[in-house]
Amino acid sequence: MAEKLKLVAPVDGQCVDLAQVPDDTFSAKVLGDGVAFVYDGNTVYAPAAGEITLVAETNHAVAIHTTGGLDLLLHVGLDTVNLGGKGLEMLVKMGQQVKVGTPLIRIDRAFMKKQGVNLITPMVLTNGDEVNFTVTGVGSSVKQGQTTVVEYEATEEAAAPAAATVDTGSKYQKLCETIIENVGGKSNVISVTHCVTRLRFKLQDESKANTQVLTNTKGVIQVIQTGGQYQVVIGPQVDEVYKVLMEIGGFSAVDPGDVDQKKDDNGEKQGIVSRFLVMMTGIFQPLLSMLMAGGMIKALLVLLTTVMGVVDTDSGTYTILYSMGDALFYFFPVAIGWSAARKFGLKEIYGIVLGGVLVYPDLVAITSGEALYTVFAGTIFESEVYTTFLGIPVIFPAVGYTSSVIPIIVIVWVASLLFKWLNKSLPAMLRSFFTPFLTLLITAPVGLLVIGPICMLLQGFLTGFMSFIVNLNAGIAGLIIGTFWSLLVMCGLHMPVIIMCNLNIATYGYDIIHPLFFTGAIASVGACIGVLIRTKDAEERSQIIPSAISSFFGINEPTLYAVLFPRKMLMYGTFLSAGIGSMICGFCGSKLYSFGASGILGLPCYINPEGIDFGFIALCIAMVVSFVLAMICGLIFGGKKDSDGLNIDMSL
């Protein structure tokens, strides 16, 4: 007679029937029989000894192959895959041996309550048809590690290693080909992700999918259409199927839960500002660690050259260190193109190549020659034309597109739309060649002829507007320019203003515009300090400290993308704090007399050659005011990131 084995409760609470789980996959026992638990604890524990055979990337589910041969799946909550791992901490790893009571998953109850998540936790016996078992705990209060909820007898077949039941190779290839064909073909797939049991498709047109055929396909347990997703339930082996599917289909991986950027974590529609910030943060997340590293190297260079004087700016040491610190900033369009492509569901290589076009050396060098002619002469949009494309004038910025942000994001977005349309419209036999060929051939010229010049026209408008308001009232100009300066830097629209400042110094011996955005970096330092005091999270602190140091030396991008963007209220408060400081500078007549170091180390550049005047004193006061106000904002608004969903890395 086979040995009698048992599964004990993984939590303290109530054991309920699977039919009470408000998810058809569980209540209809699509994945197998079992039980579910309603509980108040913060940790889910192993109900039996065995080996961890599956760990969800999004931390919401884990599978165990017990020593008695039973395969079981523990799934924490409903739709928790959409949280992308937030609020859940996985405590075990693949292949790890566990015993009864080993902690598996830790839950952030406060976060889950805020998100409105139902934490009912099913425990499913995925190979229950191979085992004689009895459910004993339904309807009773249970104690973790003590109360028996399932009794079973292992058979020889069930006791075999779980890995022996996993199929690979040609079987999955045929299954994946069938799935792709019956979801409407490759061109009908916008994106595909997976969880611990399901393939989750976002389709162009769900009516093209043949649900009946898929439902009857061997290897497919069920098809579910919900929440704008077309879900094909495979079972615990979905990870292997997904890998083959991605290879056959040539699909680009997307982040879990990143299917609908118009909705927040609660499924509610976001405003345009929130959507923009979420998009930008998502694009910059994979770049932030290198942004901070580059900013720190630039800050180090300032110390070594300006403060300590131990490195000569003409030396090879300086050149190599500067290239290390500036490489990402210089080639921003390439890096952002790669990340934007991931965000928009386009193959990354397209974004890399399109970004490379914008910073291609021969194009960058075009403006060093003589202009062919001038367009929009006599207006704020006046631009010199250095080359043409098919007879059409190419308006290329004098400083090129290096370090720019917005042009490449728009270009990649257009490319993603064109790519998807071509994949949908072209015959299958032509797609592999003509889709990339036409995407590059059309998008790159459109970027250089239309998208880039539109950004330049916007620069011209902003430059003219700044000149107008500065002449009208320098104090009001300071409030406006200081508040929005960081956004101009982010969009790559600030360079014409910097050039204007240079021209003013050359013409008049001083400039009154530059002091109007001097306090931006100082306010960012204050915001970082406030968040640093407020947060206790070690990972958060490790990101904030280098950001603050970079801003101290005038390199503000790491703080902008890592600290401010993920916290909207803090961002607004910091921008306004900078604007108030800039307003003080404008009303008091602060001036820049020479260009030097950025950030606080550049303060001496604002001293009148004839001696310290009221304008310089006002600048120092403005700096303190911006710092203090932003730090207060950091203390008030610098807690968790918005929806806890914009963290730096880079299911069911």
Secondary structure, 3 states (H helix, E strand, C coil): CCCEEEEECCCCEEEEEHHHCCCHHHHCCCCCEEEEEEECCCEEECCCCEEEEEECCCCCEEEEEECCCCEEEEECCCCHHHHCCCCEEECCCCCCEECCCCEEEEECHHHHHHHCCCCCEEEEECCHHHCEEEECCCCCEECCCCCEEEEEECCHHHHCCHHHHCCCCHHHHHHHHHHHHHCCCHHHEEEEEECCCEEEEEECCHHHCCHHHHHCCCCCCEEEEECCEEEEECCCCHHHHHHHHHHHHCCCCCCCCCCCCCECCCCCECCHHHHHHHHHHHHHHHHHHHHHHHHHHHHHHHHHHHHCCCCCCCCHHHHHHHHHHHHHHHCHHHHHHHHHHHHCCCCHHHHHHHHHHHCCHHHHHHHHCCCCEEECCCCCCCEEECEEECCEEECCCCCCCCCCCHHHHHHHHHHHHHHHHHHHHCCHHHHHHHHHHHHHHHHHHHHHHHHHHHHHHHHHHHHHHHHHHHHHCHHHHHHHHHHHHHHHHHCCCCHHHHHHHHHHHHHHCCECCHHHHCHHHHHHHHHHHHHHHHCCCHHHHHHHHHHHHHHHCCCCHHHHHHHHCCCHHHHHHHHHHHHHHHHHHHHHCCCECCCCCCHHHHHHHHCCCCCCCHHHHHHHHHHHHHHHHHHHHHHHHCCCCHHHCCCCCCCC
